[in-house]
Amino acid sequence: MTSSDTLASQGGQLLAAGDIAGAEALFGQALVLDSCQVFALSNLAWLREQQGRLTEAESLYLRALDTAADDVHLLQNLGVVLMRLRRSADAERVMQRVVLLAPELAAGWSNLGALYAAMQRETAAERCYRHAITLDASYAKARYNLSYLLLRQGRWPEGWQMLESRGQASNFADYFAFPRWHGQPLAGSTILICPEAGMGDMLMLCRYAPLLKAMGAARISLLCHAPLARLLRGAAGIDEVMAIGEPVPSTGWDWWLPVLSLPGLCGTTLETIPAELPYLQLPANAEAREPGAKLRIGLAWKGNPRHENDGERSLASLDMLAPLGQVAGVEFFSLQKGAGENEVCSAISFVSGGAALGDMADTAALIAGLDLVISVDTAVAHLAGALGKPCWLLLPDYLCDWRWLAGRNDSPWYPTMRLFRQPAFGGWEALIAHVADKLRDFSKRRSD
């Protein structure tokens, strides 16, 4: 008869090979033979964590810790799960135990710092991050975590430097047969700007192309998400736009760089953000709507569900914006694409938008004819800002993105944007009621 240890080991091999279903089956068989098999429990817990089944993951980690109470790896994973479950006090207790058991472990201090940052205990968070870096100067995660804290506080020179520890650009480095740009002289050079993460980053930072031209770049190419390509072909300073999925040569430029490196390499401070608006224009074949008699409001209530903090930044449903539908003299346009675009709300009737929008150029044309955009933290808000359109941005209290800084109701990136922040400890209801009141005032002033 095959032992539980053998089954668990075979499950680990299948997991490493990417056979999730096969690994789960073998871990389950191992636990039938031995309900305390730590390797099976810990790997099954990790799988549940990746699947978002956090309560199950917690239970499995606790079962494993019943046998291996001082296993630092298990405790670290449990602490992260508890943090994701928003059980900060429990997570802190577990993470403090990790650094007590393994004070030399940089990852333990970095995780504790991330928890304190989420709890908005930023002095403690910075202390933990810096201690992790002291223990291991090469530990990129601590430097990356520290970058978010510094950038949110407006401490940008060091923040941009720490942000360079992120690893998202490694695939480009493996593919291109020419070097990454790190600030070398650009006189007469050709440069390719590459995407990172979501479309919002590209919409926010394509503004740097004219600065690269001013620094001497002769030709600037841009690789972007396909829905952005038509819109960005008209952006100032950009000579060529390619969409992800199209063939991209591995040679043909002097330099490449990831888009999030632009602010740091251009020495951006709060005072030197290139914020002249609009810096994006409608494509020649895009038609904006003419202004209407009623106040025209565009709504976007969900971001990309794959975003790490989407559960906090997105609204659960369009119904949460129902108070806006009670405002007189307003008509609404849906700017929602993808997740949520087919949602309906009895209090809000859309004139158009949503499924009728093909790409971001279509969305830009719709926004151009609006009086105001109200959006959660997603690409639509960046698009409205880049077009110089008034935008009310709804922000979460928990893990609010660094781009919006701390304690401000305006954005130096987008002078036409107003920030509406959740109250401490979160919750959308009170914030949306407040926004509805402001919209009522806005509508009344327009009609007077």
N, C-alpha and C positions, 0 to 999 in steps of 0.2 A: 504494500500500500504506500502511495506517495505521501511524504510527510508534509506538514503545514509549512515548514521552512522551505522545502523544495518548491511547493506551489507558489509561495510568496515570491521566491527568487525568480521563478519563471514569469510570474506576473510583472515583476520589475523589468524583465527583459522585453516583454511585449509592450510595456508602457514606453520604454526608451525607443522602441521601434515605431511608435505611433499607433499601435493597436489598442485603443482605449477600451473597446468592448471586451476584447480578449483578456486584457489586464484585469478589468473589473471582475470578470467571471472567475479568474484564478485567485484573486484576493478574497473573493467571497467563499470559494471552496476552502482556502486556507483557514479562514475564520470559522468555518463549520467544524474543522478539526481542532482548532485552538482559538478560542474567542479572544485570547490575549496576545495573538501574534502581532508584535509591534510593527514590523515592516509592512505587513498587509494593512494594518489600521492606519498607519501614517500616510501611506501612498493613496489609500482610498479616501482619506480625509483631504489630501491635497487635490485629488480629482474633484471631489465635491466642492471644494473652494473655487477651483477654476470654473466649475459649472454654475457658480453663484448660489449654490445650496449651502449657505453659510451655517445655518443651525445644525445641519447634519454634519458638516465638517467639524464644528466645535465639539459635538458629541463624540465623534471618532477620535479627535485629538485627545480629549479627556480620557477616553478608554485606553489609549496608548500610554498616556502619562500615568495611569494607575500602575502600570508595570515599570515604566522608565521615568520616574518622577523628576529627575534632574537632567533629562535630555534637552540640551539647549536648543537644538534644531526644532524639536517638537514645540517647545515653549515659544520660540520665535514665531513659528507658524500660527500657533494659537493666538498669540498677541495680535497678529495682523488680522486674523478673522474677527476677533473681538472689536478691534478698531473699526473694521468695515461694518460691523453690526451696531456701531455707534455706542458701544458700552465702554466709555472712556475709562471709568474708574477700574473696571475689571482688566481692561487692556493695560493700563498703567501698572497695576499690581504684577501682572505676568511679565511685562517688559522690564520692570525694575528687578525682578528675580533673574532675568537673563543676564543683565549687566552685573549682578551680584555674583552669579555663578561663573561668568566668563567676562571679567572686566577688561580683558585684552581684545575682545571681539568688536571690531569696528561696526559691523552690521547691527549688533545689538544696540549700540549707542545711536546709530542713525535711525533705526526704527523707533526708538524712544523719542528722538527729536521730531520725527514725522508725526507721532501722536501728539506731542506738545504743540506743534504747529497747527494741527487740526483743532486743538482745544484753544487756539489763539493765545497760548502761553509762549510768546515768541522769544523772549529772553532765554527761557529754559531750553527751547528748541535749538536756538543758535549755539548755546553752550554744548549741547549734546552733539550737534553736527561737527563743531570744531574739535571736540575731543575725539570723535571718530576719525577725523582727518589727521589729527596728531598721532593716533595709533597706527593709521595706515594711509599715508599720503596718496596712494594710488587707488583708494576706494572711491570709485566714481559716483556711487549712489549717494554718499554723504555730501559730496560736492554739488551734485545736481539738486538734492533736496535743499541745501543751503542757498542755491541760486534762486529758488522760488521765493524763499523768505526775504532775501536781500532785494530782489526785484520788486516784490510787493511793497517793501518799505521805501522804495525809491533810492536805494543805495546801489546805483546802477553800475559804476565802474567795476567793482568787485563782482556784482551779480552777473554781468555779461561774461566775465572771466570764468566764473563757476559754471555757468550754463554750457560752456564748451565741453563739459564732462559727459554730456548726454551721448548716447550711443546710436541714435537713430540713423545716422548718416553712413554707417559702416558698409551697407550694400553698395552705395554709390562709389565708395573708395575701392571696393573690389572690382567694380565694373569699368570705371573710366581709366584710360591709359594716359591721363594727364593729371597734374597735382591739384590738391585742394588749396583754395586761396586762404591765406592766413594774414592778409594785410600787406602783402608785398606791393611794390609800385605797379600801377596798372597801365602806364603809358602805352597806348597802342595795342593793348591786350584784348583778347576775346574771353568772355566769361559766361558760364552757364549756371543759373540759379536753379536749385533743386528743391522739391517740396519736402515738407515734414508734416506729420500729423494731419490735421484737417484743413479744409479750404479757408477757414478764417485766418490762419497764419499767412497764407499767400495773399489774401485780400488786404491784410493789414500791412504787410511788409514789401509788397511790390512797389510801394512809394519810394523805395531806396534806389531804384534803377537810375533816375536822374543824378543822384549823388555819385554813383559809380561812374557815370559818364563824366561828371565834373572832376573826378579823380583820375581821368585819363582813359577809361575803358573805351575801346573803339566799337565793339559790338557786344550786345547783351542778349543772350538767349534765356528763355525761361521754360522749364518743364513743370507742368501743373496738372491738377485734376481735370478730367475731360469737361465737366460742366463749366469750368472757368475759362476755357481756351478762347472762345469767341469774344468774350468780354475783355480779356487781358491783351488781346492782339492790338487794341487801341491804347494801351497804357503808355504814358510818357516814358521815354528812355529805353523801351523794350523793342528790340529789332526782330525777334523771332519767338514764337510760342509753339511749343510741342505739348501734346496731351499724353498723360500716362496711358500706356497701351499702344501708342504709336512706336514705330521703330526709332530708336535713338542711337546714333553712332557712339562708339566708345572713344573716338578721337574727333578732333576738329576744333577744339578750343584750347586756350592756354591754361584756363583755371576753371574749377567748379567750386561751388560752395552751397551748403544747406541754408535755406532761407532764414532760419532763426539766428544764424550767425551775423546777419547784416547789421542789426543795431550796434552790437559790440564792436565789430570791425570798423564801423563808421563813427565810433566814439560817442554814441548817443547819450545825452543827459536829458533830464527833465526839461531843460531850457532849450535844447537843440533838436527836439523831435521835428522832423519834416512834416508839418501839419497844415500845409496850405491845401484848402479844399475848394472844389473837388479835385482829387487826383486820378479819378477814373471817369471816363466819359461813356456815353451810350454808343454801341456800334452804329455805323451808318445806316444799317437796315433795321434798327430797333426803333419802334415808335412809342413814345411816352403818351399816356392819356392826358387829355386836356383837363385842367382843374374843374371841379364840379361845384354845385351849389352847396352841397353838404360837406362837412369835414370828412376827409378821406383818410382812413387809418388802416395800415397794413399790420397784420398780426403774424408772429412766428412763436410757437409755444413749445417746440421740441427741437433738440439737437440730435446729433448722431448717437444712437443708442450704444455704440461701441466705445464712446468716450468714457474714460475712467471715472469721471464724476458726474455722469449724465443723470443718475438718479437724484442728484441734488439740484443740478442746473436746469433741468427740463421740468415742465409741468406734467402732472400725471395724465391730464386730459384737457381738451379745449373747454370743458365745462367749468374749469377753474377760472376762466376769464369771463364767465357769465355776467359779473357786475358791470363790465364795460358795455355790455349790450343794453343796459338800462339808461345809457347817456343819450339824450335827445340830440338830433341834428347831426348824427354820425352815420356813415356807411363804412362797412368793413371789407377788406380785401385779404384773402389768404395768401401768405408768403411761405406757407409750409409745403415742403417737398419731402418725399420719403416717409419716414415714421410720422404718423399723425395726419397726413394730408387728407385722408378720407373721413376724419372725425367730424361729427356734426354737434351742434349745440342749439337747443331751442331758443336761447336768448340772443344768439348771434347769427345773422344771415349774411353770407358773403356775396358780394356783387360778382366777383370773379377771382381767379388765382388758383392756387393749389395745383390740381392735376393739369390745368391748362398751361402751366409754366414748363418750358422745355429745358432750359439751362439758366445759368446765372445772368446771361445777357437779357433773357426774357424777364427774369426777376428784377433786374436793374431798370428795365423799361417801365415795369409796373410801379416800382418805388419812385421813379422820377415824377409820376403824376399824383403822388400822395402828398398829404399834408404832414403826416407823422407816421413813423414806424414804432411799434411796441413789440419788443422781442426779448426772449431769453438769450443767454450767452451762447450764440451760435453764429454761423457764417453770415446769416442775414443781417445781423447787427453790424458786422464789419462792413458789409456791402453798403448799408445805409450810410454809415459814417464816411466811407470813402467817396460816396456820391455827394456828400455835404447835406444830406437830408436830416432833418430833426429826428432823433431816435431816443426813445425811452427804453433803457436797458434794465431788465429785471435780473437781479443778482442774488445767488444763494449766500447764506451766512457761512455755511460749512465748506471749507476749501475753495473759497472764491479765487478765481484765477489771478495771477500776478499782474496781468495787463491792466487791471482796473485799480491797482494800487490799494491802499488802505485808507479808510476814513474819508473818502472824497465822494462828492455827488456829481463831479464832472470828470472828463477824460482829456488829458493833454494830447492823446493820440487823435481824438475826434472832437473838435471844438463844438460840433452841433449835437453832441450826445449828452444826455442826462442820465445819471445812474440812480436807480431805485434799489436799495439794499434790504434784504430780509432783516427783521429784528433779530436780536441776539437769540440764539438757540433755534433759529429757523422758523419756517412756516410761511406759506404763501398767502393765506386768507387775508390777513391784516394788510399786507403789502398791496395786494390787488385792489382791496377796498380803497386804499389811499390813492392808488393810481387812477381808479375810477373817479374819485373826487377831483383830482387834478385834470383829468380829461373833461370833466363837466365844466370846470373853470375855463379850460382852453376853448371848448365849444362855445361857451357863452361869450367870451371875449371876441371870438371870430364873428359871431352874429350881431354883436352890438354896433 
